[in-house]
Amino acid sequence: MILVDSNIFMYAAGSYHPNKEPSVAFLKNVAGGRIKVCVSVEILQEILHRYRSINRRKDGKLEGIYSFDEDFESIEGLQRFTPDR
């Protein structure tokens, strides 16, 4: 399993950058089930913080989500991972 860094999401969603295409390709492989990944709450918080700080919540499609503890289930595709299970 691969821990996905916030930069992958930011490059994929952002404007042109040399890392945009590889990031999009990686996430397509994840979406297609070819690569197993996990994302920590801290990484998701970093992404949310960045979109909030530049007032682009709508671009991140995460508008209204401020607490992962309360709103975790409302983010499509996220699954809880407990290491001891």
Secondary structure, DSSP 4 states (H G I P E B T S, - for coil): -EEPPHHHHHHHHSSS-TTHHHHHHHHHHHHTTSS-EE--HHHHHHHHHHHHHTT-TTTTT-TT---HHHHGGGSTT-----TT-
